[in-house]
């Protein structure tokens, strides 16, 4: 999953590409599952499509209680 602080669509794409390339070159691994550990209410409705086009099959969203965080 890309850095959720990326404000621009192009930054999200670049972040995903770099992350996938790093994992493939160093570990021979291509991720298929993404985990978000914060509220993703700020993402547009195109974000799931972006992840799917990047090979992500599942997205898990974990909202951590503010008292725990």
TASULLIN-V961086 format. One record per residue. N is the residue number from 1. OMEGA is omega as a letter, one per 20 degrees, with the letter a starting at -180 (NA if undefined). BURIAL is 1 if it has 24 or more other C-alpha atoms within 12 Angstrom, else 0. Layout:
# TASULLIN-V961086
n = [N,N]
omega = [OMEGA,OMEGA]
burial = [BURIAL,BURIAL]
This chain:
# TASULLIN-V961086
n = [1,2,3,4,5,6,7,8,9,10,11,12,13,14,15,16,17,18,19,20,21,22,23,24,25,26,27,28,29,30,31,32,33,34,35,36,37,38,39,40,41,42,43,44,45,46,47,48,49,50,51,52,53,54,55,56,57,58,59,60,61,62,63,64,65,66,67,68,69]
omega = [a,r,a,r,r,a,a,r,a,r,r,r,a,r,r,a,a,r,r,r,r,a,a,a,a,a,a,a,r,a,r,a,r,r,r,a,r,r,a,a,a,a,r,r,r,a,r,r,r,r,r,r,r,r,r,a,a,r,r,a,a,r,a,r,a,r,r,a,NA]
burial = [1,1,1,1,0,0,0,0,0,0,0,1,1,0,1,1,1,0,0,1,0,0,0,0,0,0,0,0,0,0,1,0,0,1,0,0,0,0,0,0,0,0,0,0,0,0,1,1,0,1,1,0,0,1,0,0,0,0,0,0,0,0,0,0,0,0,0,0,0]
